[in-house]
Amino acid sequence: MSKKLTIGLFGFGVVGQGLHDIIRTKNLNIEIKKIAIKNPGKQRTLPADLFTTDRDEILYDPEINTVVELINDTEAAYEIVSRALSTGKNVVSASKKMLALHLQELIDLQHEHGTSLLYEGAVCGSIPIIRNLEEYYDNELLHSISGIFNGSSNYILSKGNLEGLDYDTALKQAQDLGFAETDPTSDVGGYDAKYKLVIASAHAYGLVVQPDEVMNIGIQNLSAHDMQYAREKNLKIKLVPVAKELDDQHVTLFVLPKFVNETEFLYNVEYEYNGVTVQAAFADQQFFFGKGAGGHPTGSAVLSDIAALRYDYGYEYKKAHAQRGLAFTNNIELTVYLRYEDEQLVEDLNFIHIHERYYSDKFKFVCGKINLQNLIAQQQRILESKAFVAFADQLTGVSLASAL
């Protein structure tokens, strides 16, 4: 029989309200006792005595056995989650940046205090990728994980791919619809996707990588020339995080725009939807698809974690315990497309081999093989010079499985 969960909820924004909507329609032996909020003056439809601005009212209430953390403040979220775990409460969180930055510390806290931290809602919304990596693929050798992990950037790219909108117009529409923040850097710059990739990789490979070690280049320099080039090649541009096991000793992670063709699952993932492709040694290629954002989709993932805690579920981090000796590396070669204006940038990137090069009065591009470390060294310069770079294995007929 499942035990009753008495919940203290931090945050009552889109996801928090979505979760509350779902819980009150179900008979799940779950009670939300108190909700911590930042703005007590905001008009709400629920009774006022349900809310508090004092986090300790939740953290030190002995009747509350489960904390659900859904706030936007990274460091405040870490303090809440770490204190809850340390005081014997299980936790569900959807704060991907906080989790990615502090994952090893939070794993250690769980082991030390015998508590459980679940975070399915932090990675790709309604897609149950963490539980699958933890349980279904626990004894599987995973060649790679890649996909579309950010609905905001994918919405913008879909507007360009399908409707011919320029980047600025598509971004404005995404902001108006609430898909993108006023400062969209985390989404369009690939940071959000990177945090999710770091979390997923811990379960896929048992390797906790610090986010600042992982390169992320986003779509903010995307131009109409890049979109037109993709259309001429019958390709689409997607922002794709990649985690790949290179050999028995090394794993690489990076986030880049990528050209995808119609044979790839990601080709048809549009607007705010997410998709995750898992390439495995025995199960071969499998694909997960679903909404990556929104109150009810993400709320359903959070609820799944809450429901699992009724049966004392916890991540076992099986691959981390296996101690296979894997190490993270950026010392890899990959094929990229670079649209640029600065000739010196091309020289400094030190292409190993150039497959294609084009000059015109309108734009210039080069496609060739490069070491990822060189790309990282020039990352800020690429951003500032308005150059656009994309993972371009499809332009040379090389599949992802053999491109790295």
Secondary structure as the mmCIF struct_conf table of DSSP 4:
data_model
#
loop_
_struct_conf.conf_type_id
_struct_conf.id
_struct_conf.beg_label_comp_id
_struct_conf.beg_label_asym_id
_struct_conf.beg_label_seq_id
_struct_conf.end_label_comp_id
_struct_conf.end_label_asym_id
_struct_conf.end_label_seq_id
HELX_LH_PP_P HELX_LH_PP_P1 SER A 2 LYS A 4
STRN STRN1 LEU A 5 PHE A 10
BEND BEND1 GLY A 13 GLY A 13
HELX_RH_AL_P HELX_RH_AL_P1 VAL A 14 ARG A 24
TURN_TY1_P TURN_TY1_P1 THR A 25 THR A 25
BEND BEND2 LYS A 26 LYS A 26
BEND BEND3 LEU A 28 ASN A 29
STRN STRN2 ILE A 30 ALA A 36
BEND BEND4 LYS A 38 LYS A 38
TURN_TY1_P TURN_TY1_P2 PRO A 40 GLY A 41
BEND BEND5 LYS A 42 LYS A 42
BEND BEND6 THR A 45 LEU A 46
HELX_RH_3T_P HELX_RH_3T_P1 ALA A 48 LEU A 50
STRN STRN3 PHE A 51 THR A 52
BEND BEND7 THR A 53 THR A 53
TURN_TY1_P TURN_TY1_P3 ARG A 55 ARG A 55
HELX_RH_AL_P HELX_RH_AL_P2 ASP A 56 LEU A 59
TURN_TY1_P TURN_TY1_P4 TYR A 60 TYR A 60
TURN_TY1_P TURN_TY1_P5 PRO A 62 GLU A 63
STRN STRN4 THR A 66 GLU A 69
BEND BEND8 ASN A 72 ASN A 72
HELX_RH_AL_P HELX_RH_AL_P3 THR A 74 SER A 86
TURN_TY1_P TURN_TY1_P6 THR A 87 GLY A 88
STRN STRN5 ASN A 90 SER A 93
HELX_RH_AL_P HELX_RH_AL_P4 LYS A 96 HIS A 113
TURN_TY1_P TURN_TY1_P7 GLY A 114 GLY A 114
STRN STRN6 LEU A 117 LEU A 118
HELX_RH_3T_P HELX_RH_3T_P2 GLU A 120 ALA A 122
BEND BEND9 VAL A 123 CYS A 124
TURN_TY1_P TURN_TY1_P8 GLY A 125 SER A 126
HELX_RH_AL_P HELX_RH_AL_P5 ILE A 129 ARG A 131
HELX_RH_PI_P HELX_RH_PI_P1 ASN A 132 TYR A 136
TURN_TY1_P TURN_TY1_P9 TYR A 137 ASN A 139
STRN STRN7 LEU A 142 ILE A 148
HELX_RH_AL_P HELX_RH_AL_P6 GLY A 151 GLU A 163
HELX_RH_AL_P HELX_RH_AL_P7 TYR A 167 ASP A 176
TURN_TY1_P TURN_TY1_P10 LEU A 177 GLY A 178
BEND BEND10 PHE A 179 ALA A 180
BEND BEND11 THR A 182 ASP A 183
HELX_RH_AL_P HELX_RH_AL_P8 THR A 185 VAL A 188
TURN_TY1_P TURN_TY1_P11 GLY A 189 GLY A 190
HELX_RH_AL_P HELX_RH_AL_P9 TYR A 191 TYR A 205
BEND BEND12 GLY A 206 GLY A 206
HELX_RH_3T_P HELX_RH_3T_P3 PRO A 211 GLU A 213
BEND BEND13 VAL A 214 VAL A 214
STRN STRN8 MET A 215 ASN A 216
BEND BEND14 ILE A 219 ILE A 219
TURN_TY1_P TURN_TY1_P12 GLN A 220 ASN A 221
HELX_RH_AL_P HELX_RH_AL_P10 ALA A 224 GLU A 232
TURN_TY1_P TURN_TY1_P13 LYS A 233 ASN A 234
STRN STRN9 LYS A 236 GLU A 245
BEND BEND15 ASP A 247 GLN A 249
STRN STRN10 HIS A 250 VAL A 260
TURN_TY1_P TURN_TY1_P14 GLU A 262 THR A 263
BEND BEND16 GLU A 264 GLU A 264
HELX_RH_3T_P HELX_RH_3T_P4 PHE A 265 ASN A 268
TURN_TY1_P TURN_TY1_P15 TYR A 271 GLU A 272
STRN STRN11 TYR A 273 ALA A 280
TURN_TY1_P TURN_TY1_P16 ALA A 281 ALA A 283
STRN STRN12 ASP A 284 LYS A 291
BEND BEND17 ALA A 293 GLY A 294
HELX_RH_AL_P HELX_RH_AL_P11 GLY A 295 LEU A 309
TURN_TY1_P TURN_TY1_P17 ARG A 310 ASP A 312
HELX_RH_AL_P HELX_RH_AL_P12 LYS A 318 ALA A 322
STRN STRN13 ALA A 327 PHE A 328
STRN STRN14 GLU A 333 TYR A 340
BEND BEND18 GLU A 341 GLU A 341
HELX_RH_AL_P HELX_RH_AL_P13 GLU A 343 LEU A 349
TURN_TY1_P TURN_TY1_P18 ASN A 350 ASN A 350
BEND BEND19 ILE A 352 ILE A 352
STRN STRN15 HIS A 353 TYR A 358
BEND BEND20 ASP A 361 LYS A 362
STRN STRN16 LYS A 364 ASN A 371
HELX_RH_AL_P HELX_RH_AL_P14 LEU A 372 ALA A 377
TURN_TY1_P TURN_TY1_P19 GLN A 378 GLN A 378
HELX_RH_AL_P HELX_RH_AL_P15 GLN A 379 GLU A 384
TURN_TY1_P TURN_TY1_P20 SER A 385 LYS A 386
STRN STRN17 PHE A 388 PHE A 391
HELX_RH_3T_P HELX_RH_3T_P5 ASP A 393 LEU A 395
TURN_TY1_P TURN_TY1_P21 THR A 396 GLY A 397
HELX_RH_AL_P HELX_RH_AL_P16 LEU A 400 ALA A 403
#
